[in-house]
Amino acid sequence: MTLVHTSIAEQPRYDCRDAYVETLAELAHADHRIVGVVNDSVGSSKLNSFRKAFPDRLINVGIAEQDMVGVASGLANGGRIPFVSAASCFLTGRALEQIKADVAYSNTNVKLCGMSPGVAYGELGPTHHSIEDIAWLRAIANMTVIVPADPVETAAALRWAAASEGPVFIRVSRMSVPKVYSDDYEFQLGKAITVREGDDVTLISNGTVLWRALAAAERLAEDGISARVLSMPTVKPLDTDAVVAAARETAGIVTAEEAVAGGGLGGAVAETVVQQHPARVSILGFPEFAPTGSAGYLLDRYGLSPEGIADAARKLVTTGS
């Protein structure tokens, strides 16, 4: 696997929804059991081409998220492999009971694809932000939680999900991101990827923030601080071995994610560290309802810019806090 992160901030940007729909169509061509289920979100999920290619394999239930998840569970019980596509805030908020009871508790083979998660709908405000989805779903047994960082990883995670049995939640970002991985990348469940070596401090990130963590490591290098950067696409199950190694081998860990600061990736890392190898951890995320504003503004405001992540690492290394 070749990493593509030289001058990461200057790389071309991509919308991961394009990789999503291209991969879903590829999977559907190869397997007649693949179907899509949406909540009047064909356009926002970029599924128009899929609907045209597979008109009888895209089910639109309208604005009825609970029904959407229930229908997907029924399709799974009938032998289909449903990919549910909906804005993550509505999929995980409105249909949480159905996700718990009909998908996770029943252990049905449903793939939940949270579109435009985090603060991607920035200007639409907190009602449309989906910063809690990872924490909510991580708390539910049987649920796998994946947060891809770029279009290559998005496609790889979808292929893995289609070939695997059981409930899966995958975040699909609409916020443009640079490629972190080359096309030969293969997704491995529960496996962290060291995207930059380092032995002073560790940055653990995923999703749209991973490239920002890499950019932060570049800035830290200019200060003589060697930062290890771990990509953690699978929040559940977590690669605890990689986390413990980071706690043991570096001065501390900074986690950075486009989600609430409690219960998500940062929470999972902190739970691991406190139980297996206590170390200093700084958790970057949203500590409150984020205000209305562009996604870039909101990430910067809450310290998820390259400089904000670098500052947290410097503070951890120099003061131990």
Salt bridges, closest charged atoms under 4 A:
ASP15 OD2 - ARG17 NH2 2.72
ASP15 OD2 - LYS46 NZ 3.55
ASP18 OD1 - LYS46 NZ 2.93
GLU26 OE2 - ARG159 NE 2.79
ASP31 OD2 - ARG33 NH2 2.79
GLU65 OE1 - ARG94 NH1 3.16
ASP133 OD1 - ARG171 NH2 2.84
ASP183 OD1 - LYS179 NZ 3.60
ASP223 OD2 - ARG314 NE 2.65
GLU249 OE1 - ARG228 NH2 2.85
GLU271 OE1 - ARG138 NH2 2.52
ASP300 OD1 - ARG212 NH1 3.20
GLU307 OE1 - ARG219 NH1 3.02
GLU307 OE2 - ARG314 NH1 2.89
ASP311 OD1 - ARG314 NH1 2.57
